[in-house]
Amino acid sequence: MPYDLENRLVIGVASSAVFDLSESDAVFRSQGEQHYRKFQEENLTTPLPKGIAFSFVRRLLSLNDLSTDPENDPLVEVVLLSRNDPDTGLRVMKTIEHYGLGITRAIFMQGRSPYEFIPALNIALFLSANKEDVDAAIKARYPAGQVLDSTIVDDEQDNSLRIAFDFDGVLAGDESEAVMQRQGLTNFHAHEVKNVMQPHNPGPLQEFLVRMGKIQAAEEQRKRADPSYENRFRVSIVTARNAPSHERALNTLKSWGVMANDAFFLGGIEKRKVLGVLRPHIFFDDQSGHLRSASTVVPSVHIPFGVTNEV
């Protein structure tokens, strides 16, 4: 019987998102593919350093212990999607084994982006440091984000997972953001009040958020069975919205059947200040301006979607 991915939260990751490939990339760029192959072969048993999204991936996979059968029926599946060929990708697989990450499935495509396989693998989020690959995936209407060079949050004494999202252009579509960009703040608020009971269209990461709801439900079930259990998973919304436009965002989340643990309606306050206290293990935003400052305090991912990313 084939392994079923339909009822799981599936994440696709490029090695560039999870590991620090700066040394390998420097060899490839300065000396070419043949020297790169030799370099990877000579360093086959030398683990790659941890990258920006390492902590997020490790902590997400750790939540599989909430399943009643983690071995055969995990809540989360992470698949490696790589531009390497199988030979040069072997070092990445050995690095995964070294760190004890529960990643056993991989696609290697020499010199080509594997993003086209996102729907075939039921992937709700594809992470890569390669801007071109992420742009192409978003253009194809697939859920993808570019992992930026940013601060790593990874306290190994803390086993929680904190994920933070911007709202418009990330979880929701860019309809309201377009009003904001083209007609200004006053018209934006008027538009949101008028449509307060009309849920937003889904954005690129809406399905990712919805599927995470199953993990939240599993935690609540564990807590009912074991009152001493402390929740490890926390979802936060960090948005430039403020009253009166906050209500439509909350109504939209409710219509999707999901719940955020925290919501920060900042109304122009710099997100970096809140994120520096919140310290999520990953933060998603569609606006480069917000991410430039956010990346100095938390691991940051750019979602190149919608009106704010039109050239």
C-alpha positions as CSV (number, residue, x, y, z in Angstrom):
1,M,0.0,0.0,0.0
2,P,1.5,3.4,-1.0
3,Y,2.6,5.9,1.7
4,D,-0.2,8.5,2.0
5,L,0.7,12.2,2.3
6,E,-2.8,13.5,2.1
7,N,-3.6,13.8,5.8
8,R,-0.2,15.2,6.9
9,L,1.5,18.6,7.1
10,V,4.1,18.2,4.4
11,I,7.0,20.7,4.1
12,G,9.5,20.8,1.3
13,V,12.9,22.2,2.0
14,A,16.0,22.9,-0.1
15,S,19.3,22.2,1.6
16,S,20.0,25.9,1.3
17,A,17.2,26.6,3.8
18,V,18.2,24.1,6.5
19,F,22.0,24.1,6.2
20,D,24.7,26.7,5.8
21,L,26.0,26.1,2.2
22,S,28.2,29.2,2.0
23,E,31.5,27.3,1.8
24,S,30.1,24.8,-0.8
25,D,28.6,27.6,-2.9
26,A,31.9,29.5,-2.8
27,V,33.7,26.5,-4.2
28,F,31.0,26.0,-7.0
29,R,31.1,29.7,-8.0
30,S,34.8,30.1,-8.0
31,Q,36.0,26.7,-9.2
32,G,33.1,25.2,-11.1
33,E,31.1,22.0,-11.0
34,Q,33.9,19.5,-11.1
35,H,35.8,21.0,-8.2
36,Y,32.5,21.3,-6.3
37,R,31.9,17.5,-6.8
38,K,35.4,16.7,-5.6
39,F,34.9,19.1,-2.6
40,Q,31.7,17.4,-1.6
41,E,33.2,13.9,-2.0
42,E,36.2,14.8,0.1
43,N,34.0,16.3,2.8
44,L,31.3,13.6,2.6
45,T,31.5,12.8,6.4
46,T,31.9,16.4,7.5
47,P,28.4,17.6,8.5
48,L,27.3,20.9,7.0
49,P,26.7,23.7,9.6
50,K,23.1,24.4,10.7
51,G,21.3,27.0,8.6
52,I,18.6,29.6,9.1
53,A,15.5,27.2,9.1
54,F,17.2,24.3,10.9
55,S,15.6,25.1,14.2
56,F,12.2,25.4,12.7
57,V,12.5,22.1,10.8
58,R,13.9,20.2,13.8
59,R,11.2,21.5,16.2
60,L,8.4,20.9,13.7
61,L,9.5,17.3,13.3
62,S,9.7,16.9,17.1
63,L,5.9,17.4,17.3
64,N,5.4,14.0,15.7
65,D,5.5,12.6,19.2
66,L,2.0,13.9,19.5
67,S,0.8,11.2,17.1
68,T,-0.5,7.9,18.5
69,D,1.8,6.2,16.0
70,P,4.7,8.5,15.1
71,E,6.6,5.8,13.2
72,N,3.8,4.9,10.7
73,D,1.4,7.8,11.0
74,P,3.4,11.1,11.7
75,L,1.7,14.4,11.8
76,V,4.5,16.1,9.9
77,E,6.6,15.0,6.9
78,V,9.6,17.0,5.6
79,V,10.9,16.2,2.1
80,L,14.2,17.4,0.8
81,L,14.0,19.1,-2.6
82,S,17.4,19.7,-4.1
83,R,19.1,21.1,-7.2
84,N,22.0,18.7,-6.6
85,D,22.4,15.4,-8.3
86,P,22.2,12.3,-6.1
87,D,26.0,12.0,-5.8
88,T,26.6,15.5,-4.6
89,G,23.5,15.4,-2.5
90,L,24.8,12.5,-0.5
91,R,26.6,14.9,1.8
92,V,23.3,16.6,2.6
93,M,21.7,13.2,3.4
94,K,24.6,12.3,5.7
95,T,24.3,15.7,7.4
96,I,20.6,15.0,8.0
97,E,21.5,11.7,9.6
98,H,24.2,13.3,11.7
99,Y,21.8,15.8,13.2
100,G,19.1,13.1,13.7
101,L,16.5,15.0,11.6
102,G,13.6,12.8,10.6
103,I,13.9,13.4,6.9
104,T,14.1,10.3,4.8
105,R,12.5,11.3,1.5
106,A,14.3,13.4,-1.1
107,I,14.2,14.6,-4.7
108,F,17.5,15.4,-6.4
109,M,17.4,17.2,-9.8
110,Q,20.8,18.2,-11.2
111,G,20.8,21.9,-11.9
112,R,17.0,22.1,-12.0
113,S,14.5,23.5,-9.5
114,P,12.3,20.7,-8.1
115,Y,9.4,23.1,-7.2
116,E,7.2,21.6,-9.9
117,F,6.7,18.5,-7.6
118,I,5.1,20.6,-4.8
119,P,1.5,19.5,-5.7
120,A,2.5,15.9,-6.4
121,L,3.9,15.7,-2.8
122,N,1.0,17.6,-1.2
123,I,3.5,20.2,0.1
124,A,2.0,23.1,2.1
125,L,5.2,25.1,2.3
126,F,8.5,25.1,0.2
127,L,11.5,26.8,1.8
128,S,14.6,27.7,-0.2
129,A,17.3,30.3,-0.1
130,N,17.3,30.4,-3.9
131,K,15.3,33.5,-4.9
132,E,14.7,32.4,-8.5
133,D,13.3,29.1,-7.4
134,V,10.9,30.7,-4.9
135,D,9.8,33.4,-7.3
136,A,9.0,30.7,-9.9
137,A,7.1,28.6,-7.4
138,I,5.0,31.6,-6.3
139,K,4.3,32.5,-9.9
140,A,3.0,29.0,-10.4
141,R,0.7,29.6,-7.4
142,Y,2.6,27.2,-5.1
143,P,3.2,28.0,-1.4
144,A,6.9,29.0,-1.2
145,G,9.2,31.3,0.7
146,Q,12.8,32.6,0.4
147,V,14.8,32.0,3.6
148,L,16.8,35.2,4.2
149,D,20.2,35.7,5.7
150,S,19.0,36.4,9.2
151,T,19.4,35.9,13.0
152,I,19.0,32.3,14.2
153,V,16.8,31.6,17.2
154,D,17.6,28.2,18.7
155,D,17.8,27.8,22.5
156,E,18.4,24.0,22.9
157,Q,17.1,24.1,26.5
158,D,13.7,25.1,25.1
159,N,11.7,22.5,23.1
160,S,8.9,24.8,22.0
161,L,8.1,25.9,18.4
162,R,7.0,29.5,17.8
163,I,5.8,30.6,14.3
164,A,4.9,34.1,13.4
165,F,3.0,35.3,10.2
166,D,2.2,38.6,8.7
167,F,-1.4,38.5,7.5
168,D,-2.0,40.2,4.1
169,G,-0.1,38.7,1.2
170,V,1.0,35.8,3.4
171,L,-2.0,34.1,5.0
172,A,-4.6,36.1,3.1
173,G,-4.6,37.3,-0.5
174,D,-3.6,40.9,-1.5
175,E,-7.0,42.4,-2.2
176,S,-6.9,44.6,0.9
177,E,-3.2,45.3,0.6
178,A,-3.9,46.6,-3.0
179,V,-6.5,49.0,-1.6
180,M,-3.9,50.2,1.0
181,Q,-1.2,50.7,-1.6
182,R,-3.3,52.5,-4.2
183,Q,-5.9,54.4,-2.1
184,G,-4.2,54.9,1.3
185,L,-4.9,54.1,4.9
186,T,-8.3,55.8,5.3
187,N,-9.8,54.0,2.3
188,F,-8.2,50.7,3.5
189,H,-10.0,50.9,6.9
190,A,-13.3,51.8,5.2
191,H,-12.9,48.9,2.9
192,E,-12.3,46.5,5.8
193,V,-15.2,47.8,7.8
194,K,-17.5,47.4,4.8
195,N,-16.4,43.8,4.2
196,V,-15.9,42.8,7.9
197,M,-18.0,39.6,7.5
198,Q,-16.5,38.7,4.2
199,P,-13.6,36.3,4.6
200,H,-10.4,37.1,2.7
201,N,-9.3,35.0,-0.2
202,P,-6.6,32.6,0.9
203,G,-3.0,33.7,0.5
204,P,0.1,31.5,-0.3
205,L,0.4,30.1,3.3
206,Q,-3.2,29.7,4.2
207,E,-3.1,25.9,3.7
208,F,0.0,25.7,5.7
209,L,-1.8,27.4,8.6
210,V,-4.9,25.3,8.2
211,R,-2.9,22.0,8.4
212,M,-1.0,23.2,11.4
213,G,-4.4,23.3,13.1
214,K,-4.2,19.5,13.3
215,I,-1.1,19.8,15.4
216,Q,-2.8,22.3,17.7
217,A,-5.7,19.9,18.1
218,A,-3.3,17.0,18.9
219,E,-1.7,19.1,21.6
220,E,-5.0,19.9,23.2
221,Q,-5.9,16.2,23.1
222,R,-2.6,15.4,24.8
223,K,-3.3,18.1,27.4
224,R,-6.7,16.6,28.2
225,A,-5.1,13.2,28.7
226,D,-2.2,14.6,30.7
227,P,-2.9,17.8,32.6
228,S,0.8,18.2,33.3
229,Y,1.6,18.6,29.6
230,E,2.7,22.1,28.6
231,N,1.9,23.3,25.1
232,R,5.0,23.5,22.9
233,F,3.5,24.9,19.7
234,R,2.5,28.6,19.4
235,V,1.2,30.5,16.3
236,S,1.3,34.4,16.2
237,I,0.0,36.9,13.8
238,V,2.2,40.1,13.6
239,T,0.6,42.6,11.3
240,A,0.6,46.3,10.5
241,R,-3.2,46.3,10.7
242,N,-4.9,47.9,13.6
243,A,-8.5,48.8,14.6
244,P,-10.9,48.9,12.9
245,S,-9.3,46.6,10.3
246,H,-8.4,43.9,12.8
247,E,-11.9,42.4,13.0
248,R,-12.0,41.2,9.4
249,A,-8.7,39.4,9.9
250,L,-10.0,37.6,13.0
251,N,-13.2,36.7,11.3
252,T,-11.3,35.3,8.3
253,L,-9.2,33.1,10.6
254,K,-12.4,31.8,12.3
255,S,-13.9,31.1,8.9
256,W,-10.9,28.9,8.0
257,G,-11.3,27.0,11.3
258,V,-8.0,28.0,12.7
259,M,-6.8,29.9,15.7
260,A,-3.8,32.0,16.5
261,N,-2.4,32.0,20.0
262,D,-1.4,35.6,19.7
263,A,-2.3,38.6,17.5
264,F,-0.3,41.8,17.3
265,F,-2.2,44.6,15.5
266,L,0.7,47.1,15.4
267,G,-0.7,50.0,13.2
268,G,2.7,51.1,12.0
269,I,4.8,50.2,15.0
270,E,8.0,48.5,13.8
271,K,7.6,44.8,13.8
272,R,11.2,44.2,14.8
273,K,10.6,45.5,18.3
274,V,7.8,43.0,18.9
275,L,9.5,40.1,17.2
276,G,12.6,40.7,19.3
277,V,10.5,39.9,22.4
278,L,8.4,37.2,20.8
279,R,11.5,35.4,19.3
280,P,9.7,33.1,16.9
281,H,11.8,30.3,15.3
282,I,10.5,31.5,11.9
283,F,8.7,34.6,10.6
284,F,6.9,35.0,7.3
285,D,6.2,38.4,5.6
286,D,5.6,39.6,2.1
287,Q,7.2,43.0,2.4
288,S,11.0,43.4,2.1
289,G,10.9,46.6,4.1
290,H,9.6,44.8,7.1
291,L,12.0,41.9,6.7
292,R,15.1,44.0,6.5
293,S,14.7,45.0,10.1
294,A,13.0,41.7,11.3
295,S,15.9,39.6,10.0
296,T,18.2,41.3,12.5
297,V,16.4,39.6,15.4
298,V,14.6,36.5,14.0
299,P,14.9,33.9,11.2
300,S,12.9,35.5,8.4
301,V,11.3,34.3,5.2
302,H,10.1,36.4,2.3
303,I,6.9,35.5,0.6
304,P,7.2,37.2,-2.8
305,F,3.5,37.4,-3.5
306,G,1.0,40.1,-4.4
307,V,0.9,43.8,-5.0
308,T,3.8,44.7,-2.8
309,N,6.1,42.5,-4.9
310,E,5.0,43.6,-8.3
311,V,7.9,45.0,-10.4
